[in-house]
Amino acid sequence: MHRMTSTQARHTRRAVLQAAVDAYARCRGADIDVDLFFRGDAEQHTTWQARRTEALRLCAGCPVRAACEELALRDGEGRADRDDMVRGGRTGAGLAAARTAQAVRLSAAVDADRDTEGRLLDRLTVELSVAATADTDRTVHGRRVPCAQVLEQQSTRVRALASQIAQVRTARRARAGWGGGGMSTITLIPRVGRAADVGHEIGRQDDRAGDDGRGYVCDEADRFHQYVHGLVVDGDTRARTAGRQARRTLAEMAPGYERQPVLLLTRPLVFGSETSR
């Protein structure tokens, strides 16, 4: 399919604007002198001021005034330090001011169009935060989905998003001359003997806010936590909610993870009193 280039679009736009001005501009009438819109050589200011007011009045009622103004801006007409013309309903100084304002607006629009990676990073960061903190309790058609299946899906999603963020950020930094960088693969390893020691500790509870009682080495999980924190430091503030919950979620995704009981019996129960024995 043929796609019009930006240069072709500009040329086509100019032709359309010029055709509209030629067909419908009030200044094209036979009874209007085009010299009315331009200051003569050595013309007195008071004389020009009266003609300028008349020219502005005619432009104000012109049906294609905006098209005429756009053509003037495209042609670079008008100077801030000279009062010698009227076109598109603006004086020379007015055209210069409008051209400056339009240049700022167009520059911002171009920068926004080019910053597609910035918007992509924002979207991926939000998706990462949602995926890392999602609830594992799910039902499909009234049936509860096994927790292991949900955790496996979450793990795949989190790793994929983290990889995409790392790739986009690395490419962006490389083009900016900041050097590369990436994220290492996350692997959670069970801590040998950790779960066996739980029964020997008095009154231990399953504190879901802690990491020591999870039964897994947090070194690799900490890398992910630091990576998410790095997103926040780099300006992606929407990743702030990933934090510790993301680390705990990843710990639960490790193979063989088992949640510890809420309460453990610390000593045998004794019924009766010493005197009844």
N, C-alpha and C positions, 0 to 999 in steps of 0.2 A: 504494500500500500504506500502511495506517495505521501510523504510528510513535508510540509512547508518549512523551510529554514527560517531563522529569525530575520535574516537579511531580506528574504523574499516577502516575509510578513510586513516588514517596515516599508518596503517599496509599494506593496499592495495597499497598505494603509494610506500612504501619501497620495496615491492616485485616487483613492476613494474620497479623501478629504478635499483634494483639489477639485474634483468633479462636483462635489456638493457646493463648494464656494462659487465655482463658475456658474452654476445653475440657479442658485437661490440667494446669493449675497445681495444686500440692498445697495451696496456701493457699485454694483454692476449696472445699475440703472442708467439710462441715457441722460437723465437730468442731473446726475451727480458727478462732479469733477473729482477724480482720484487725487488731485493735488491738495484737496481739502484735508487729507490725512497726513500730510508731510509739511514740515516747516520749511519755508523758503530760506534761501541764503540771505543773511543780514536782515531777516525779518524781525521787527520789533516784538518784544515779549508780550505786550498788551494785545497786539494784533493776533499773534499766534495763540494766545490764551483763549480768545473768543472763538477762533476756528477749531481749536482743540476741544472745547466744550461742545460745539456743534457736532464734531466727529464722534465724540463719545456718546452723544445722544442717539445718533444714527446706529452706532454699533449695538447699543443697548436693546434696540428693537429688531435686530437682525436675526432671522431664524437659524443661521449657521454661524453665529458668533463663536461658539466653542470650537468648531472645526477650523475657523480662521485663526483663533488663538493657538491651537495646537500646531498648525502649520508654521506660525511665526516662531514658536518655541523650537520646532524642529530646524528651522532655518537659522536659528541663533540671532534673531533680530532683537533690537532693544539693548540699550546700555544704561547702567545705573547713573552715570554722570552726564547724560545728555537728554534733553527734552526736545525731541525733534520729530516725533512720529506718533501715530495712533493706529493700532491694529488689533483686531479681536477684542475690542472694548477695553484695551489697556494702553497706557502710555509707554514710552520706551523704558522708563525706570520701572514701571509695573511689570513689563515683560521680563526684565532682568531679574526682579525679585521672584516672579513665578517660576522662572527657569531654575533658579537656585533651589527653591523649595521642592520642585519636581525632581531635581537631581538627587536630593537627599532621600526622598520617598522611594525613588526607583532603586537607589543603591541598597536601601534596607530590604526592599522586596527581593532583589537579586541575591543578597546574602542569605535571606531566609530560604529561598529556593535551593541554594547550594548546600545549606546545612541540613541535608537529609540525614546524615549520620548522627547529628545531634538529636534529632527527633527519634531516630531509631534506637539510640542508646537509652533515651528516656522511656520508651515503650518497653524495651527488653528488661530494663531495671525494675519497672513496676511488675512485669510478669514474673520476674525472678522472686521478688518479694512475696507475691501472692502464692507462687508455687511452693516456696520454702516454708511458708507458715500455714499452709492449707490443713484443714482438719482431715484426719484419716478415717473418720466415721462416715461411711457412704452407703447408700442403698440404691439398688437398681431394680425397678419393677417390684418394689416392696421387699426385696431380699437384700440382706446386708452383704456387702462386698468384703471378702477376707482382708484383714489388715495388711497381711504380707503383700497381697496384690496391689493394694493402694500405695504402700510404701515403695514398691518397685516402680510403679508408674511415676510417683513423685520424684524418685531418685533420677530416673531417666530424664524427666522434664527439667529438673534443676541443673543437671550436668549439661544438657543441651543449651539451656539459656546462658549458663556461665561461660560455655565455650563460645557462643555467638558474641557475647559482650566482650570477651577477651580478644577475639579476632577483629571486631570493629574498632575497639579502642587501640589495639596495636597498630592497625593500618593507619588510623587517624594520626597517631603520635609519630609514626614513621614519616608521613608526608609533612608533618610540622617540624621535623628535625629533632624530635624528643627521644628518639631511639625506640627500640622494640620493648616487648614485655608481654608476659602471658601468665597463665595460671596452670599450676601443676595438677596432675590427676589426683583426685581425692580418693583415698582408700582408708576405711576405718578398720582397725585391727582389734579383735577382742583382747582384753587384758587378762592374761593367764592368772588363774587363781583368785581373781577379784570377786567373782560371784560366790565362791566357796567360803569366803571370809565373812559374808553378810550375816550368817547365823550366829557368829560369835560376838557380834557387836550388840550391846544392850540398847534396846529401845530405838533401833534404827527405823527410820521411816523413808518411804520412797519420795524424796523431795525432788519434784520434777523441775524445780528451779535450779538445782545443782547439777554439776557435770561429773563430779568425782564418783557418785554413786551409780553412774550409768553402766559401768562395767566395760568401758572402751577407752582406748588411748585417744586423747583429744588433740594430739599434735597435728594430724592431718586435717581434722575438723577445724582446728584453730586457723589453719591456713585459709580455709574457705571463709571463716568468720572475718579474718583480717582482710581478705579480698573484698568482701561486701562492705566492710568499714572503709576500705580504700575508695570504693565507689562514692561513698558519702563525702570523703575528703576531697575527691576530685570534682565535686559539684553536683553529683547525682543524688540530691537530697531525698528523693523518693525511695531510695534503698535503705533508709534508716530503720525501717520496721523489721528488716530481715534479721539482723543482730543475733542474739543468743537463741532465739526460737529456731532460726535456720540451722544453727549448729546442733541443737537438740534433735531436730527433725532428721538431719543427716545421720546422727548417731543411731536413731531408731531404724534407719534404713539398712544398717549393717546386717549381714547374714548372722543368724543365730541369736539375735537380740531377744531378751526376755525381760519383761518388766518385773521388778522386784515387788514382793508383797508390801502392802501398806503398813502393817504392823507385824512384829514378830514376838513370840512368847519369850520372855526373858527369864522366868523362873517357874517352877511347877506350882500349881494352885494347891493350897492346904485348907482342908475343910475341918471344922471343929477347933478345939483348943488343946493345949498341952495337958491339961488336967483330965481330959476325957480319955486319954490313952491308958 
